[in-house]
Amino acid sequence: MPIIYRKYEPPQTSVPPATAAGDENAAASRDAPRETAERDLTAIRQLISQDLSEPYGIYVYRYFIYQWPHLCFLALDTGVRTSPASSSTEPTTAEKSPADAGTQTQEDNLVGVVVCKLASHRGVKLRGYIAMLAVATTYRGRGIATKLVRLAIDCMIEDGAEEIVLETEVDNESAIRLYERMGFIRSKRMHRYYMNASDAFRLVLPVKVESTIRYCVLANELDTSPHNGGDGEAGASSGAGGMYI
């Protein structure tokens, strides 16, 4: 089925002038965007939590998605899907009204998501961070994770990122291959990083010349040159918590 990619679009929180002037539906109009945002967040959380090696509270998702909504990219299946609660068929994205088409909710078939942040960090003016990445099990192996990561990287670089980092479990070879093909370098091994006691590699994508030189030296010292083989999509994990993509 056709897959579309787009940024997460937070609902508008402003109330239309006519409604704000005293319309009896003012309260409902104010609450609707928040309710939509919660539905979106629930769908994202359900997808990501399927393969987490450690649990996240709702506030972790809100922290990333509400502060950096433009760094959250979604992969949506635009084909017809059947609601698990009934035998009725949901309309495709194309069949929805224009008002609904720009908002991602649980009615859409969310099959992939990447969640990132961009902030200063210890002398680095702007460091991008891939916090969460997940693809639904039946959609793995189609390059969806790679596409989502590339969209996020391009956006962070456009916003001025000097480097981009993430963590993944050391035994998740498919994830490591995926990221190393994209230019990431293993910069650090963190012992018992996850709640399941697994170690993690911190992977860094240098963007500025200074960062590139620094991390190339690290890579040579650690003998962590990229490896070949596989497309890294079938069972790769990435980001905090070891999500599987």
Buried (B, 14 or more C-beta within 10 A) or exposed (E): EEBEBEBBBBBEEEBEEEBEEEBEEBEEBBEBBEEBBBBBBBBBBEBBBEBBBEEBEEEBBBBBBBEBBBBBBBBBBBEEBEEEEEEEEBEBBEEBEEEBEEBBBEBBBBBBBBBBBBEEBEEBEBBBBBBBBBBBEEBBBBBBBBBBBBBBBEBBBEEEBBBBBBBBBBEBBBBBBBBBBBBBBBBBEEEEBBEEEBEBBBBBBBBBEEBBEBBEEBBEEBEBEBEEEBBBBBBBBBBBBBBBB
